[in-house]
Amino acid sequence: MTSQAISPSDEMGLETISAVLPAGTTIHAWIKASHGGAPGRLTAHVDGDPAGAVETSNPDEFEFRLLTLESGGEAAFSYDPVTTEISVLYAFLQPRVLEEGIRLLHVRHCTATPEVPGSYHFRPLFGWMNDPNGFGRFGGKLHLFYQHYPHSPRWNNMHWGHAVSEDYLHWKHLPIFLFPSDELAQRADGRGGAFSGSAIALPGDEAGLRIFFTEHMKDREPEEQVQFTATSRDLVNVEPASLILPARPEGLNLTTDFRDPYVFAGPDGKWKMLVGTRDREGGVILLYETDDPAAATGWTFLGTLHRENRFGMTAAECPCMVPLDGPASEPTTRWALIFGLLTSRDPATGRRNMTLATVGRFDGHSFSVEFEQELDFGTDAYAFQAFVDETGPIGIAWLANWTDISREIDMPTAMTLPRRLALQDGALITPPVSGVESLRQRRLDTGSLLDGRSVDLANGSVEILLTLGEAGNAFRLDLEHPAATVAVQLNDDGLSIPFSVANAKPSPRYIAAGARPSTVRIFLDAGSIEVFADDGRWTGTKRLPGFKGVSTARLTAAEGNIIAIDIWQLGL
């Protein structure tokens, strides 16, 4: 809930943010001094009595400040807009924040994410978001951390945002978890920050988690990117970080890329770490291990686990690795190694920044590849991260692609639907988690579709299930979108998402070549389309421009090619 800033009719011209808050409330505020020499200052009162103040003299970036309200009542946070800017202000009760989340009191108009009524994808409350980080179950709840810049919907120095869920679908926003170093936090200069990483539970009966992340600092020598670890005992507040990998391994002629530590339990019971990098030939994934049960120290380099040279000098990043068809300790278990290839380009289709999934056996030191496939033919499921939950491996990805990103354009984005990972008929399948069926609110009329007429899709947040008479039967489903031409098509070439935007450069061809599915399941939401064919044997994700949903659908297919259609209105 956001409270409205108001201007009291007093001669000082202060603006005030008001809310009724209980005693013990913690306030997180980001304030900046205006370029005039005077310090920026935010003053708190509760029921008219002084309750604290914070200030900053920095005019170059919003600085974090913390207040605790000892008493409860009508809280008023006042500032002079001539001398002070407020980016974000939120409140929470520390003992109950994991159940209740934060209460957003104020966010700058240019920082707020668009309101998208009826949307069911995860989005931050404010600012920029990219890679999922530290995805896992801790303290009985699902935790999603993510790359975050709070003060603009454009990339800048990285923080870790944080949210929790009971079911992968309904999320509560938590306080920002991890901040850039003090040096990087002083200016909005995009020099780096707390880049991507992962999380594991603390050992034994110890509550909390341990995170691993890359600190990036542009132009730092000799290492721009180094690896840190830190712990959180209460799953909300993080303790000071410790440096664990201060340098790249020597003798491999690696570039300065050295990032995105992913830590997991290996088949031998030891903690393993993957780190992405590249050399002059292509993308490289490095493997480390430690004997430390807490994974806090003692990390040693084992060697190169995997490399990908077919796309040239592309950086392997955001690697993750999970067992698929058995326990990690079983030698016959197959593992999936998934990673993105930054700057890669598929010459046949023009698609960029591919994500590959390689499947094989892992003995703790070496990885024997049995087969590989693309994770997502739409390529807008980037930085995929997975962990083994109670029912098996589950992953989530950033619903975007760096090809579309510009520092000169606001780019609010979402996460994909969480997806299961499993082996089926010699392939990796990635269907959505079964809980998505709980999003179905009502059936929409589908009779017109089979007659070749358009069907209204209400607010555009829908699930469409097409059942084909025979595998590979041709069809085209045209989707009316206000800012793009978009469809789902199956023909002799394969399953594709034809996509284009008027007056823009030609789009790549988003296609799963040769795919011949029997069922095609389509999830539409404001800003996205996700296609799961044959239970995720072929998966395609595409970010759509803007935040207006698809309004209508029209099917073109020979008689008998589609034998059943179901459409559900979706919502949280």
C-alpha positions in Angstrom: 0.0 0.0 0.0 1.4 3.4 -0.9 0.5 6.5 1.1 0.0 9.8 -0.7 2.5 12.6 -0.1 0.7 15.8 0.9 1.7 19.4 1.4 0.6 20.9 4.7 -0.6 24.5 4.5 2.3 25.9 6.6 4.8 28.6 5.8 7.7 26.2 5.7 6.5 24.4 2.5 7.3 20.9 3.8 5.9 17.8 2.1 4.6 15.1 4.4 4.1 11.3 4.0 1.6 10.1 6.5 0.6 6.6 7.7 -0.7 5.0 10.9 2.0 2.7 12.1 2.5 0.4 15.2 5.2 0.8 17.8 8.4 -0.8 16.9 8.0 -0.2 13.2 11.3 -0.1 11.2 11.5 2.5 8.4 13.9 2.2 5.5 14.4 5.5 3.6 16.5 6.6 0.7 17.2 10.3 0.6 19.3 12.6 -1.5 20.4 16.2 -1.1 19.3 18.5 -3.9 22.1 20.3 -5.8 22.1 23.5 -3.7 24.5 22.9 -0.9 22.0 22.3 1.9 21.8 18.8 3.4 18.8 16.6 2.7 16.7 15.8 5.8 13.7 13.7 6.6 12.0 14.2 10.0 9.6 11.8 11.7 6.8 12.6 14.1 4.3 10.2 15.7 1.1 11.8 16.9 2.8 15.2 16.7 5.8 14.2 18.9 9.4 14.0 17.4 10.3 10.5 16.5 13.7 10.9 14.9 15.4 12.4 11.8 17.9 11.3 9.1 19.9 13.4 6.7 22.5 13.3 3.9 24.8 15.8 2.2 25.2 13.6 -0.9 23.6 15.1 -4.1 24.7 12.4 -6.4 22.8 9.3 -5.2 20.1 8.3 -2.8 21.5 7.1 0.5 20.0 4.5 2.7 18.8 5.6 6.2 17.1 3.7 9.0 14.6 4.8 11.6 12.8 2.9 14.3 9.5 4.2 15.8 9.4 3.6 19.5 5.7 4.5 19.8 2.8 3.9 17.5 0.2 6.2 16.0 -0.2 8.7 13.2 3.3 8.9 11.7 4.3 11.8 9.6 7.6 12.0 7.6 8.3 15.5 6.5 10.9 17.0 4.2 11.6 20.2 2.2 11.4 19.4 -1.5 13.8 22.3 -2.2 16.6 20.6 -0.3 15.6 16.9 -0.2 14.6 14.2 -2.6 13.0 11.0 -1.4 13.2 7.9 -3.6 11.7 5.1 -1.6 10.2 4.9 1.9 8.8 1.7 3.4 7.8 0.3 6.8 7.8 -3.1 8.4 7.7 -4.9 11.7 10.8 -7.0 12.0 9.2 -9.9 14.0 6.4 -10.3 11.4 8.0 -9.2 8.1 8.3 -12.7 6.7 4.6 -13.1 7.1 3.4 -9.6 6.3 6.1 -8.2 4.0 6.8 -4.5 3.8 4.4 -1.6 3.5 5.4 0.9 0.8 4.7 4.4 2.0 6.3 6.4 -0.8 8.0 6.0 -4.1 9.0 8.6 -6.7 6.7 8.6 -9.7 9.7 7.8 -12.0 10.8 4.9 -9.8 7.5 3.2 -9.4 6.8 0.1 -11.5 3.6 0.2 -13.6 0.4 -0.9 -12.0 -0.8 -4.0 -13.9 -4.1 -5.1 -12.6 -4.7 -8.8 -13.0 -1.1 -9.7 -13.7 0.2 -12.9 -12.2 4.0 -12.6 -12.8 6.4 -11.5 -10.1 7.5 -7.9 -10.4 9.3 -5.6 -7.9 7.4 -2.9 -6.2 9.8 -0.3 -7.5 13.0 0.2 -9.6 14.9 -2.1 -11.9 15.1 -6.0 -11.7 17.1 -8.6 -13.6 18.6 -12.0 -12.7 17.0 -14.2 -10.0 19.5 -14.9 -7.2 19.6 -17.2 -4.2 16.4 -19.0 -5.3 15.5 -21.7 -2.7 13.5 -22.8 0.3 14.7 -21.5 3.7 12.9 -21.6 7.0 10.0 -23.3 5.3 9.4 -20.5 2.8 10.4 -20.0 -0.8 12.9 -17.1 -1.1 13.6 -15.2 -4.3 16.4 -12.7 -4.3 17.0 -10.7 -7.5 19.3 -8.1 -9.1 17.8 -4.8 -8.2 18.3 -1.0 -8.5 15.8 0.7 -6.3 15.8 4.3 -7.8 15.0 3.9 -11.4 13.6 1.3 -13.9 17.0 1.4 -15.6 20.1 -0.7 -14.7 22.5 0.8 -12.3 24.6 -0.2 -9.3 23.3 -3.5 -8.1 21.5 -4.5 -4.9 19.7 -7.7 -4.1 15.9 -7.4 -3.8 14.0 -10.0 -1.8 10.6 -11.7 -1.7 9.0 -14.8 -0.1 6.2 -17.1 -1.1 4.4 -20.2 0.1 3.4 -21.4 -3.4 5.7 -19.9 -6.0 2.9 -17.6 -7.2 1.9 -15.3 -4.3 4.9 -13.2 -3.2 5.4 -10.9 -0.3 8.0 -8.2 -0.8 10.7 -7.9 1.9 13.3 -5.3 2.7 16.2 -4.8 0.3 18.6 -7.5 1.3 22.1 -6.7 0.0 23.6 -3.3 -0.9 26.6 -2.2 -3.0 29.8 -1.5 -1.1 30.1 1.9 0.4 32.4 3.1 -2.4 29.8 2.2 -5.1 26.8 3.4 -3.1 28.0 7.1 -3.3 27.2 7.7 -7.0 24.7 6.4 -9.5 27.4 5.7 -12.0 26.7 2.1 -12.9 30.2 0.9 -11.9 29.0 -2.4 -10.5 27.6 -3.5 -7.1 26.4 -6.8 -5.7 26.1 -9.0 -8.8 24.4 -12.4 -9.1 24.9 -15.4 -6.9 23.2 -18.2 -4.9 22.2 -19.3 -1.4 22.3 -22.4 0.7 20.9 -23.2 4.2 23.2 -22.9 7.2 24.3 -26.4 8.4 22.6 -28.6 10.8 19.9 -27.1 13.0 21.3 -23.6 12.6 18.6 -21.2 11.3 19.3 -18.9 8.4 21.1 -19.0 5.1 24.5 -18.2 3.4 24.7 -16.3 0.2 27.4 -16.2 -2.4 27.7 -13.2 -4.8 30.0 -11.4 -7.1 31.2 -7.9 -6.3 31.8 -6.0 -9.6 33.7 -2.8 -9.6 34.5 -1.4 -13.1 38.1 -0.7 -13.8 39.4 -2.2 -10.5 42.7 -3.8 -11.0 43.7 -6.6 -11.2 40.2 -8.0 -10.7 37.0 -6.3 -11.6 35.0 -9.3 -10.3 35.6 -11.2 -7.0 33.4 -13.6 -5.0 32.0 -12.9 -1.5 29.9 -14.8 1.0 27.7 -13.6 3.8 25.1 -15.1 6.2 21.7 -14.1 7.4 20.4 -15.6 10.7 16.9 -14.2 10.5 16.5 -14.5 6.7 15.9 -10.8 6.4 19.1 -9.0 7.6 22.6 -9.9 6.2 25.8 -9.8 8.1 29.1 -8.3 6.8 30.4 -10.2 3.8 33.8 -12.0 3.5 35.9 -12.3 0.4 36.4 -16.0 -0.6 37.7 -15.9 -4.2 39.9 -12.8 -4.6 41.2 -13.7 -8.1 40.6 -15.8 -11.2 42.6 -19.0 -11.5 46.0 -18.4 -13.1 47.2 -19.9 -16.4 43.9 -20.2 -18.2 44.1 -16.9 -20.1 40.6 -15.9 -18.9 39.1 -12.5 -19.5 38.1 -10.3 -16.5 34.7 -12.0 -16.6 34.5 -14.1 -13.3 31.0 -14.1 -11.8 27.7 -15.6 -10.6 28.8 -18.2 -8.0 26.3 -21.0 -7.8 26.8 -23.3 -4.8 25.3 -26.7 -4.4 25.9 -30.1 -2.7 27.8 -32.5 -4.9 27.5 -36.3 -5.2 30.4 -36.7 -2.7 28.6 -34.6 -0.1 31.0 -31.6 -0.5 29.9 -28.2 -1.4 30.7 -27.3 -5.1 30.7 -23.9 -6.7 30.3 -23.0 -10.4 31.6 -19.6 -11.6 31.1 -18.3 -15.2 33.8 -16.8 -17.3 35.3 -16.9 -20.9 38.6 -17.0 -22.7 39.5 -16.2 -26.3 37.7 -19.4 -27.6 34.4 -19.2 -25.8 32.4 -19.5 -22.6 33.9 -21.4 -19.7 32.4 -22.7 -16.4 34.8 -23.2 -13.6 34.4 -25.7 -10.7 35.5 -25.2 -7.1 34.9 -27.2 -3.9 35.4 -26.9 -0.1 35.7 -29.4 2.7 34.1 -26.8 5.0 30.5 -28.0 6.0 29.5 -24.4 6.3 30.9 -23.5 2.9 32.4 -20.4 4.5 36.1 -20.9 3.7 38.6 -23.2 2.0 37.4 -23.0 -1.5 39.8 -24.6 -4.0 39.8 -24.6 -7.8 39.3 -28.0 -9.3 39.3 -27.1 -13.0 37.1 -26.3 -16.0 33.9 -28.2 -15.7 32.4 -27.2 -19.2 33.1 -24.9 -22.1 31.1 -23.7 -25.1 33.0 -22.5 -28.1 30.4 -22.6 -30.9 29.3 -19.0 -30.5 32.8 -17.4 -30.3 34.1 -15.4 -27.4 30.9 -15.3 -25.4 30.8 -15.2 -21.6 29.2 -18.2 -19.8 27.2 -16.7 -16.9 24.6 -17.5 -14.4 25.4 -21.2 -14.3 23.3 -23.6 -12.2 23.4 -27.4 -11.8 20.7 -29.8 -10.4 20.2 -33.5 -10.2 17.2 -34.5 -12.4 16.2 -38.2 -12.0 17.6 -39.3 -8.6 19.5 -38.3 -5.5 22.7 -36.3 -5.9 24.7 -39.2 -4.3 23.6 -41.8 -6.8 26.2 -42.3 -9.6 23.6 -43.0 -12.2 21.7 -39.7 -11.6 21.7 -37.4 -14.5 22.3 -33.7 -13.9 21.3 -30.6 -15.8 23.9 -27.9 -16.2 22.2 -24.7 -17.4 24.0 -21.4 -18.3 23.5 -18.3 -20.4 25.9 -17.1 -23.1 26.1 -13.4 -23.1 26.5 -11.8 -26.6 25.9 -15.2 -28.3 24.1 -15.1 -31.6 22.4 -18.0 -33.4 23.3 -17.4 -37.1 20.2 -19.4 -38.4 17.6 -17.3 -36.5 19.3 -14.1 -35.3 18.4 -14.8 -31.7 20.8 -13.4 -29.1 22.0 -14.4 -25.6 21.1 -18.0 -25.8 20.6 -20.3 -22.7 21.8 -23.8 -23.0 20.9 -26.9 -21.0 23.4 -29.8 -21.0 22.4 -33.1 -19.4 24.8 -35.8 -18.3 26.5 -37.4 -15.3 28.5 -35.5 -12.7 30.9 -37.3 -10.3 31.9 -34.2 -8.3 34.9 -33.4 -10.4 34.0 -33.9 -14.1 30.8 -33.7 -16.1 30.1 -36.1 -18.9 27.6 -34.7 -21.3 25.0 -37.0 -22.8 22.9 -34.5 -24.7 22.1 -30.8 -24.8 19.2 -28.6 -25.9 18.1 -25.0 -25.7 16.4 -24.1 -22.5 13.9 -21.7 -24.2 13.5 -21.0 -27.9 12.1 -17.5 -27.2 15.3 -16.6 -25.4 13.5 -14.3 -22.9 14.0 -16.7 -20.0 17.5 -15.5 -19.1 19.7 -16.1 -16.0 17.7 -19.3 -15.1 18.4 -20.5 -11.6 17.1 -23.7 -10.1 17.3 -25.6 -6.8 16.0 -29.0 -5.6 12.8 -28.4 -3.7 10.7 -31.0 -1.8 9.0 -32.2 -5.1 12.1 -32.0 -7.3 14.1 -29.3 -9.1 12.4 -26.0 -9.7 13.7 -23.0 -11.6 12.9 -19.4 -12.5 14.3 -16.9 -14.9 14.3 -13.2 -15.8 11.6 -12.6 -18.4 13.8 -10.4 -20.6 16.9 -10.4 -22.7 19.9 -8.0 -22.7 19.4 -7.4 -26.4 16.4 -5.3 -25.6 17.9 -3.3 -22.8 19.2 0.3 -23.0 20.3 2.6 -20.2 18.4 5.4 -22.0 15.0 3.6 -21.8 12.9 2.6 -18.8 12.6 -1.1 -18.7 10.3 -2.6 -16.0 10.4 -6.4 -16.3 9.1 -9.5 -14.6 10.2 -13.1 -13.7 9.0 -16.1 -15.7 6.5 -18.5 -14.2 8.5 -21.0 -12.0 9.2 -24.2 -13.9 9.8 -27.8 -13.0 12.8 -29.7 -14.5 12.6 -33.4 -15.3 13.7 -35.9 -17.8 11.1 -37.3 -20.2 11.7 -39.5 -23.3 15.3 -38.5 -23.5 14.7 -34.8 -23.2 14.7 -32.1 -20.5 11.2 -30.8 -19.9 10.4 -27.5 -18.2 6.7 -27.2 -17.6 5.3 -24.6 -15.2 4.8 -25.6 -11.6 1.5 -27.4 -11.0 0.2 -24.6 -8.8 -0.4 -22.4 -11.8 -3.8 -24.2 -12.3 -4.9 -22.4 -9.1 -4.7 -19.2 -11.1 -7.7 -20.3 -13.2 -10.6 -18.1 -12.2 -13.2 -18.8 -14.9 -13.5 -20.4 -18.4 -13.8 -18.1 -21.4 -15.9 -19.0 -24.4 -13.9 -20.8 -27.1 -16.5 -21.8 -29.6 -15.7 -18.9 -31.9 -12.0 -19.9 -32.2 -12.8 -23.2 -33.8 -15.0 -21.4 -36.3 -12.1 -19.0 -37.3 -13.6 -16.0 -35.5 -11.9 -13.8 -32.9 -12.3 -14.4 -29.2 -12.2 -11.7 -26.6 -9.5 -12.4 -24.0 -10.8 -9.9 -21.3 -7.8 -8.3 -19.7 -5.3 -10.5 -21.5 -4.2 -12.5 -18.5 -5.2 -16.0 -19.8 -4.1 -19.6 -20.3 -4.9 -21.2 -23.6 -4.6 -24.9 -24.1 -4.7 -26.3 -27.6 -5.1 -30.1 -28.2 -4.1 -31.3 -31.6 -5.7 -34.1 -33.6 -2.2 -35.5 -34.4 1.3 -34.5 -33.3 2.6 -31.7 -35.5 -0.8 -30.6 -37.0 -0.4 -27.1 -38.4 -2.1 -24.0 -36.9 -1.6 -20.3 -36.4 -3.0 -18.5 -33.4 -2.9 -14.7 -34.0 -2.9 -12.5 -30.9 -4.1 -8.9 -31.1 -1.6 -6.7 -29.1 -1.5 -2.9 -29.1 2.2 -2.6 -29.6 3.4 -5.7 -31.5 2.4 -8.3 -34.0 2.5 -11.6 -32.2 1.3 -15.2 -32.8 2.0 -18.8 -32.0 2.5 -21.0 -35.1 3.2 -24.7 -35.8 4.1 -25.8 -39.3 6.7 -28.1 -41.0 9.5 -25.8 -39.8 8.6 -26.2 -36.2 6.9 -24.3 -33.3 7.5 -20.6 -33.4 6.4 -17.3 -31.9 6.2 -14.9 -34.9 6.9 -11.4 -33.4 7.6 -7.9 -34.8 7.2 -4.3 -33.8 6.4 -1.6 -36.3 9.2 0.8 -37.2 11.7 -1.4 -35.4 14.6 -3.4 -36.7 13.6 -6.9 -37.9 13.1 -9.4 -35.0 14.9 -12.7 -34.7 13.0 -15.9 -35.6 11.9 -17.4 -32.4 11.5 -21.1 -33.3 11.9 -24.6 -31.9 13.0 -26.1 -35.2 11.4 -29.5 -36.0 9.1 -29.5 -33.0 6.0 -31.6 -33.5 3.9 -31.3 -30.3 0.5 -32.8 -29.5 -0.5 -30.1 -27.0 0.4 -26.4 -26.8 -0.2 -24.5 -23.6 0.1 -20.7 -23.8 0.2 -18.3 -20.8 -0.5 -14.6 -21.7 0.0 -11.7 -19.3 0.6 -8.0 -19.6 4.1 -7.8 -21.0 4.7 -11.5 -21.8 3.9 -14.8 -23.6 5.1 -18.2 -22.4 4.5 -21.3 -24.5 4.8 -24.8 -23.2 4.4 -27.6 -25.8 4.1 -31.3 -24.8 4.5 -30.5 -21.0 7.5 -28.2 -21.6 9.4 -30.4 -24.0 9.6 -27.2 -26.0 9.3 -23.9 -24.1 9.3 -20.4 -25.6 9.2 -17.1 -23.7 8.9 -13.7 -25.1 8.7 -10.3 -23.5 6.0 -8.1 -25.1 6.3 -4.3 -25.2 4.3 -2.2 -22.8 1.9 -3.4 -20.1 -1.3 -3.8 -22.1 -2.5 -7.4 -22.5 -3.4 -9.3 -25.6 -7.1 -8.4 -26.3 -8.2 -11.1 -28.8 -7.1 -14.3 -30.4 -8.0 -15.9 -33.8 -7.2 -19.4 -34.9 -6.3 -20.5 -38.4 -6.2 -24.3 -38.8 -7.4 -27.0 -41.2 -10.5 -28.9 -40.0 -9.5 -31.6 -37.4 -6.1 -30.2 -36.8 -7.2 -28.7 -33.4 -9.7 -31.0 -31.6 -10.1 -29.1 -28.3 -9.5 -25.6 -27.0 -9.6 -24.4 -23.4 -9.2 -20.8 -22.3 -9.1 -19.6 -18.6 -9.1 -16.1 -17.2 -6.1 -16.1 -14.8 -5.5 -14.0 -11.7 -3.8 -14.1 -8.3 
